[in-house]
Amino acid sequence: MSSAASTYAQAFERLPANLRSARHEAWQRFEHEGFPTRRQEDWKYTDLSALAAAHFALDGTAFDAPSPVLPGWDALRFVNGLRDHGDASAPAAQLVDDSVTALNAALVRDGLDLRITRNQQSKPLLLSLGSGAGMSHLRHRLHLEPGAEATVLLDLRSEGGDALSTSVFEIQLEANSRLHLLRIQDLGTAATDLTRTEVHVQRDAHFDYVGLDLGGALVRHDLNVFLDAPGASTDVHGVFAPGGRSHFDTHTRIHHVTPHTTSRETFRGLIRDKAHAVFNGKIVVHKDAQKTDSEQNVASLLLSPGAQVNAKPELEIYADDVKCAHGATCGQLDDMAVYYLRSRGLDRETARNVLLYTFAHDVLAHVGNQDARREMQRRLLTRLPGAQSLEDLA
């Protein structure tokens, strides 16, 4: 491998000999392929070339930011790729299908391995993923047995200098189970995060996702949902609000594999300063997936002259008895709406923030748990300048 990747090679060599042996194939794949390039269609708008030459600290620096307090929730915290208390225990890597997941499989040290037993409704879980400067790699597995239900909130944050984190979530939902997965990405301005979430949904099970992306220098989230049996359904919603010179890239893939499956997808973007957002959402209706019912919508607001967005909804349909719709819009705040609110006594900044908050709230309203919804609303308000006057709305 070229000297550009010496940081990753050093990290691999520091692993115990037994782990290096078990992960040799994954390491060889990353070493051979390197990071994805913009020549690949899925990475057309996201440049990872700087990562190849980057040198990250092998031992992460201190991370002291407190986790949110959500009454009645269980909490588990990982710092710099290791759990805060207890022994490290990474689930065996099953998903290794590109160079990023190969890097994660080669270097992962810890992660959550959660199984909810049949017909059990577990307490909500706050999973805090924090890091200082350096590298961290986590792999998580969630398995819900038939009839089980769980709510998990992921809280991603970082402090300090340059940081690279990779995460892989492998999720299995058996028949009639329900998972509510929430994600707040609020990383520091020097952080890069590459996350892959892979979900398989069985008969009459439901996967519900709401994400809020707020921070980070370069953030990529690949969310792939497979509706593998009749009656499987998913709701996938998100808000991305990059500022500064951040680059956010969200790729979703919803696969309707069998007949009688349903999906709904809504994303809202608030792009300001010199930030760049990318959204690519693909719905794939497989050959035998008759009676598919799918809707997808993404809408973005450009709040500054230098803000950019590339949004592309896609449909691939190989069945002939389906109901599918998708759409994308991009624009700016309606001056007439701002004028109307100002005529009711609001100053210009407050009027703009009311409209922005309302635009994003359509997505956050899908969060069923009240404590989690308030936390996500509160964190969104921190990204609206001068929005303290709106805190009563959260």
Sequence and secondary structure as in RCSB ss.txt:
>XXXX:A:sequence
MSSAASTYAQAFERLPANLRSARHEAWQRFEHEGFPTRRQEDWKYTDLSALAAAHFALDGTAFDAPSPVLPGWDA
LRFVNGLRDHGDASAPAAQLVDDSVTALNAALVRDGLDLRITRNQQSKPLLLSLGSGAGMSHLRHRLHLEPGAEA
TVLLDLRSEGGDALSTSVFEIQLEANSRLHLLRIQDLGTAATDLTRTEVHVQRDAHFDYVGLDLGGALVRHDLNV
FLDAPGASTDVHGVFAPGGRSHFDTHTRIHHVTPHTTSRETFRGLIRDKAHAVFNGKIVVHKDAQKTDSEQNVAS
LLLSPGAQVNAKPELEIYADDVKCAHGATCGQLDDMAVYYLRSRGLDRETARNVLLYTFAHDVLAHVGNQDARRE
MQRRLLTRLPGAQSLEDLA
>XXXX:A:secstr
  GGGHHHHHHHHTS HHHHHHTHHHHHHHHHH S  TTSGGGTT   HHHHH    SS           TT EE
EEEETTEESSS           SHHHHHHHHH  B  EEEE TT B   EEEEEEE SEEEEEEEEEEE TT EE
EEEEEEEE SS EEEEEEEEEEE TT EEEEEEEEE  TTEEEEEEEEEEE TT EEEEEEEE   SEEEEEEEE
EE STT EEEEEEEE   TT EEEEEEEEEE SSS EEEEEEEEEE TT EEEEEEEEEE TT TT EEEEEEEE
EE STT EEEEEEEEEE  SS EEEEEEEEE   HHHHHHHHHTT  HHHHHHHHHHHHHHHHHTT  SHHHHHH
HHHHHHTTSTTGGGGGGG 
